[in-house]
Amino acid sequence: MPQLLTTARIASVSLLLAVACAHAAPQTPAAPARAEAGAAASKDLNSLPLADQKRFAAGRFLGFYTINGRTTGDVCRAEGVDLTAYVKAFQRKHDAEYERADKIMVASGFSTAEMASATDANRSRLEEKVRQSLLDLATAMKKTTVKDGCDYIAAHVSDAVAGQSFAAQNPDIEAVLMSN
């Protein structure tokens, strides 16, 4: 029976997923280390005029939401693992941020459907990055396959969701997203 992973380890893996989504441009180098990723995102946010910071925060959140929910669920489904319970719990946890991001994007002339369509254009790269993160999760459990990572998430939904908090991983961006 595999050892339970700590919430911190799951958070680390989920941050890799969020960073992968945010850095998925074709010629983007490998995602920076965890601390550097948060600092880089905050620096990007702070370099923008105030009028653009909300849209940046909303886009960053929607990337995190898409890759940790939809893309991870899709990759695991392809591995034969149903993550419906995880995806629903992850989405419930982030309902407030999602509603806020959707309002910001619609007010900016974009819909979440348009954002999802844009994400679909990079789908294969995103799925590859998710597969690597799931393999990293499996390796941390001394397992060897993407399916092993998926199986862990399916068996430990509450731990997996607890380790994924946009607010905890991106406090500066969360503050801008949720501010009036």
Protein Blocks (a to p, Z undefined) as FASTA:
>chain_A
ZZdddfklmmmmmmmmmmmmmmmcfklccdddfklmmmmmmmmmmmpcfklmmmmmmmmm
mmmmmmmmmmmmmmmmmnopafklmmmmmmmmmmmmmmmmmmmmmmnopafklmmmmmmm
mmmmmmmmmmmmmmmmmmmnopabfklmmmmmmmmmmlmmmmpcfklmmmmlmmmmmpZZ
